[in-house]
Amino acid sequence: MANHSELAEGYFHQGYNCSQSVAMAFAEEMGLAPATACRMVAGFGGGFGRMREVCGAFSGLVFVLGTLYGSSDPAKKTELYTAVQALAAAYKAENGRGSIVCRELLGLDAPEGSPVASPRTDSYYKKRPCSELVGIAAKILEEYIAGNPLPHA
């Protein structure tokens, strides 16, 4: 299995948003081309369109989890929800900020109010924890997959 944390962080440093970075790192496991995974989660970045709600890295994790472990049987949703809640707890603990909310992870009181993403400069990467967060999300998901055989494999 590839090192998904490094893949996700690499995608983020290429300019992809947090959600795209996580999803693209697991594209092969989902049976998707990276470009397809990228498009599917494009609006999740920045806490859903830069509204700073649920962290895009965590949203990408949930997208991959649902793709790999979800079911079309409505009676099986509890299994997936249980996994989402467990991985949310792990993400909160691992990120050291105790949250899955973008604005809280970034230390913002409110969203910036603009849909325009900040330019990716050296300063951006130094002040934002996003690169680290996509790595954490990918690591948690990689560990989950290693310990939970894929139901469709």
ABEGO torsion letter per residue (X at the ends): XBBAAAAAAAAAAAGBBAAAAAAAAAAAAAGBBAAAAAAAAAAABGGGGGAGBBBAAAAAAAAAAAAAABBABAAAAAAAAAAAAAAAAAAAAAAGAGBABAAAAAGBABBAGBABBBBBBAAAAAABAAAAAAAAAAAAAAAAAAABBBAAX
